Amino acid sequence: MPPDQAGFLRRAHRFLVYFGGIYACFIVFLTIPQFQRHLIFLHKLKWPLFPDFAQPEKYGLAPQKTTNVNITTIDNVRLGAWFILSDAYYASSHLSPVTSKSSSTSSNASISFAVQHYPTILYFHGNGGTRAIPFRVASYASYTTRLGANVLALDYRGYADSEGTPTEKGLLKDARAAWQWIIDQGAAPEDIVLVGQSLGTAVAANLAQDLAAENMKPRGLVLLAPFSSLAALLETYNLGGWVPLLKPLQSIPFAQSLVLSFLETKFNTKVALANVKTNIVLIHADDDFDIPSSHSADLFNTLLEPWLPPPVLTREVLRQPVSISPEQWNEFRTGEALRRRVRNDIIQIDQVEQFGRISRFKRNDSETQVVYVESRWGGHNHVGRLEGVIDVVGDVLGIKRAC
């Protein structure tokens, strides 16, 4: 073997050994609860740096349109949030610098009037950063203008200027406190839209489930780049969109299951959605390299399943095809053909040029819709502010586009 080639192989071998050692250490750390918390929530990633939440105008929001508010949870944790007025109300209320004749701010009276006369979006952001990250601010601005809705943008406990440490139960308490704050301002439940992005989709879905158990029905639930469960997400997740997190363990029997058994945070969106009784809109971009769109497809299919004929053979039986008789295979094929026909009858699919595909069906038990928007683009963080996506949300939830 030539010396140059031998040297290259030695360096490649050394790199693989080092990389394997680092990866093994990472997997061990992943079983430690404190490390898990930092990896899942990324709450120590404070971005932008040195934020001034008392001056939302610094981040691009219009003067006097946004109020920096504090919300206290049931376990006495103080949370920071922004309440952004509907653009339609803001433009007509003499708060805009174009119409303003004074230096008045968006007072409690303005907030109360706004939530009583305009829909309000309760926005749950993803992991990492704060409510002042530019792409999140751009989303608030889009919702207030294109939908004419107010927005309450919450920072969970441990994030930004909020107190406490994030946990799954803690974030659900934060969500409920934010909901109650809007209600206390005078909003009706049917005028509140729950919107979650990434990690926030699990928070929003669980809040919607809790509200359904108490016979409270928000206007709708919108999930941007959702995941079926945290365990399923970790199995498919790529760090930075490129480096697989747990996929290398698939070649080792039981290794993935063993690591996931140490997972303290569950966030099972699939289970939560089964109990939600309001309109559900699932939105995912084909070019989302963080969370594959297969998660939204899985959630849509799970919500559709109760309206299809039951499968002839269970998944457990199908995992052992050798034990299935020819008669059972014939029954299975017939049953699957029937399920496909019923599915095609139930689902309405619209292909929109230069946008994507919209699939929807109505649930007969609650007269609500489940809609799945597959956008051609938008990535992980920007799909929620695409004008076409916002228009679909407005159409499904009966929110007239602001003029």
Residue, then its C-alpha position, 0 to 999 in steps of 0.5 A: m500500500p502506498p505511504d500516502q494511502a496508508g497515512f490517509l487510512r490511519r487519519a480516517h480511522r483516528f477520526l472515526v474513533y474520536f467521533g465515535g467516542i464523542y457520540a458515545c459520550f453524548i448518548v450517555f449524557l442524553t440519559i441524564p435528566q438535566f442534560q435532557r432538559h437543556l437539549i430539549f428546551l434550549h432555554k439557556l439560548k438567549w437570543p437576541l442578546f441583551p434583549d429589552f422586552a419593555q421596548p418591543e418597538k426595538y424589534g420591529l413592532a409598531p409604536q404603542k402596538t405592543t404591551n409587555v405583560n407579566i402573567t402569573t401561573i398557578d404555581n406562582v411563576r412569573l412569565g413574560a409575554w407580549f400582547i400585540l394589538s390587531d392591526a385593524y384595531y390599532a390603525s383605528s384607535h389613534l395609537s398608530p403614529v399616523t393617527s395618534k394625537s397623544s403619546s398614550t400607550s395600549s392600555n388595559a382598556s385597549i387590550s380588553f376592547a381588542v380581545q372582545h372585538y377581534p380574534t386573538i392568537l395565543y402563540f407558543h414558540g419553539n425551543g430556544g431563543t425568546r419571543a423577540i427572535p426576528f422570524r417570530v416577530a415577523s409571524y406576529a406582524s403577519y397575523t395581526t395584519r393579514l388575519g386582523a388578529n391580536v397575538l399573545a406571544l408567551d415566553y415559557r418558564g426559564y426562557a427570556d425574562s420568565e422565571g423558573t425552569p422548564t419542564e413538561k408539566g411546567l410548560l402546560k401550566d404556563a399555557r393554561a395561565a396564558w389562556q386564562w389571562i386572555i379570558d380575564q381580559g374579556a375574550a370569549p373562548e371561541d375567539i381564541v386560536l391556539v397556535g404552536q410552532s415546533l416544540g410549541t405544537a405539543v404545548a398547544a395540543n395538550l392545552a386544547q386537550d385539557l380545555a376539551a375535557e372542561n367543555m371549553k372550545p377555542r376557535g381552532l388549533v394550528l400546529l406549525a411543524p408538529f411532531s407526533s411525540l418527543a420519542a418519535l421525534l428523537e428517532t428521526y431528528n437531525l441536529g442542524g438539519w443534517v446530523p442524525l441524533l439517534k439513527p446510528l443506534q438503529s443498527i444496535p438491537f434495543a439501543q434506541s429503546l434503551v436510550l428513549s426509556f430514560l426520556e423524562t419529557k414525553f410530549n405525546t401530541k398524537v395522544a393529545l389530538a385524539n381528544v381535541k374537539t375543535n378545528i385542527v390545522l396541521i402545517h408542514a413544509d416539504d423543505d423542513f430539515d429539522i422535523p420531517s413532514s412525515h410527523s404531520a402526515d402521521l398525525f393526520n392519518t391518526l385523526l382520520e383512522p376512526w372514520l375508516p373501516p377497521p383494519v382486517l389484520t393488526r400491525e402485530v400480526l403483519r410483523q409475522p407474515v409467515s403466520i398469515s394464511p392465504e385466506q387471511w391475505n385475501e381478506f386483508r387485501t379486500g379490507e385495505a381496498l375498502r379502506r382506500r375507497v372510504r378514505n378517498d371519499i372522506i378526504q378532499i384534496d386540493q393541489v395549489e400551483q406554486f404552493g402545495r397540497i391541502s387535504r381536509f376532512k370533516r369529523n361527524d361527531s363535532e362538526t369540525q375539520v381536520v386540515y393538513v397543509e403540505s407547503r412546498w417551502g417555508g422550512h422549519n421556522h418560516v412556514g407559518r408566515l407564508e401568506g398562502v398558509i395564513d389565508v388557509v388558516g383564516d378560511v378554515l377558522g372563519i377569520k375574514r382577511a383583514c382589508 
